[in-house]
Amino acid sequence: MGFFHFFKKQRESLLLDITEVNQWLDKYIERQEMGTQLAIIRREIGSKATKLKLLLEALEQTTLKNPKLYPEREITVMEGNRKSYIHKIETFLKSLRFPEKYDDMKSFLEKISEDIEALAADTQKNFFILKEFMETEVSQVANKIAELDKTVAVARTKLENTALDIVKEVKQNVDDYHSMQQEIYTLRKNAQEIEDIKLRYYERRAKIEDKINNLKKGTGFADLQKLIDKKEELKEELSKSEAKIKSLFSDIGPALKKYGKAKKDALINKYIKDALKSFTEDKTLKITTSLKKVLQEIDKLELKEKKQDRIKKKLEKIEDKELKKIREKIINLNEEVEDISKRVKNHSIKLNIKEQEGWMQSTDKDIKEENDKLKEIELKLERLNPNLIKQKIKEKIKKLDESVELKK
């Protein structure tokens, strides 16, 4: 049997659709005579509130029997407190708006209790001041508020032993279920829209690929490729020539460092820092004169014997004409590489392909963004489980009436 079996009558088995649950709950409450009980509570609270309004009117119209016994200042203070006291209670009474849904009654009663407690604290000073002037009238008001508080407390106790909590929970679960179903529908609709957008992006991407492939099949691209190949050949040849210079100055580097430091030779020190750059900038190859001086002074540079002999042989083999020839070759190759690089960079086919590749990258970025959105939707869908809510509804309905089943 469920928790509230004492309210139940034997009924035939009933199969409910999720859309029929709220209607069934309303009828269930009626069968348990909860509607009558709630109507009684509402009537009792309403009656107390009406009487309280009448007492407030009486308090407002009350006049002092012997006003001359009180100083004018005390009467002014009293009037201010009476006005404040009545206003606070009237504000409280205006807030007594009964809920349209019976399953909101418990929370409504809880709020009344809290408001009465707050009202008592807020009007305490007013009450004690007024009590000195019109004790009967103000006490009647306070007593009626206490009666109202007691009525609310009794009503709350009565509702503790009813199925209202479960009914309210089930209705909230039903709302949550429908909200989740709507969210799932919206997410799936959004996912389909994203798939449609992705399809258009992929179609655009395919067209861009076709354009790039067609450009690469044309004669213009063949000419471009020849330029690129020629550039690579020149760069390889340039690299070999530059390597010779780097190797030469690396081999004789120890002697140059010793000499440059001792003689404070600016050109030598410049070559030590960057031999290749200095070599290409040395238009008249002044370094050859400096290298001859290094050769003449090599015995004084305090190098190890083997190293000195090796460097000396290197220096003796250096020929001005050979260095000049290598320098001219490096400069010419650099100029050719630079010229071809410009031609490649500004080639119409190159520019066209680059433009299409830019569109390709932009499209890939768009596709990624849509995939990220789709992934986020998929994660949300994984977290949504309406069947779990439905199971909760089923279990709670069973507590109310074991003969009721929820359709799958």
Summary of the structure (lengths in Angstrom):
residues: 408
radius of gyration: 49.3
end to end distance: 22.4
largest distance: 136.0
contacts: 1126
relative contact order: 0.12
helix: 84%
strand: 1%
